[in-house]
């Protein structure tokens, strides 16, 4: 439901989970490494264009919430 809000989407980093479910507690070391690498890549990509000031201006009328 929250992802229907464009401002939530603007501040969300989407990570390809490599078909690992949130309840998969016994993943292999290789799966762990894959998740870490895809998360790291997604974070770098997101942060390369993220502007907190623009987010506030466009989603919160310049006021921190």
N, C-alpha and C positions, 0 to 999 in steps of 0.2 A: 504494500500500500504506500509506503513512504517513497518508493522509487517512481511513483506517479508525480511527485513534486519535482519540478525542474531544478529547484535550488538544492534539493537533497542530491540529485544526480550530479550537479556541478561540484559537489564536495566529496563525492564517493569515488574511491579507487576500485575499479573492477579487475579482479584477478581470475584468470583461467585456472580453475581448480584441478585441471588434468584428470577429470572424472573421479576425484576423491571426494567422498561425501563427508559432511561435517561429523558424522557418527562413525567414521572409519578410524578407529583408534590403534589399529595394528598395521599401519602402512610400513612399507619397506624403507630403508635408508635412501634408496634411489628415488622413491616417491616423495620423501621428505625434501630431498635436494631439489627435485623438479619443482615442487611447490614453492620452495624458498626462491629459486631462480625466477620463476614466473612472477612471484610477488614483488621481488626486487625490480625487475624490468618494468612492471606496471607502475610501481611507485616512482621510478625515475621518469617515466614518460609523463605521468600525471604532474609531478612537481616541476617539470621543465616548462609547463605552460600555466601553472596555477598562480593566481593572484588573489591573495586574501582580501586586498583592498577592493578589487573589482567585484569579488564575491559579496562583500559587505554592501558595496554601492548598489549592486543589482538585485540583491536578495533581502537586504535588511535596511534599506534606505540610509546607509551609512552609520547605523548604530549597531554596536556589538550586542549580541544576545547571549 
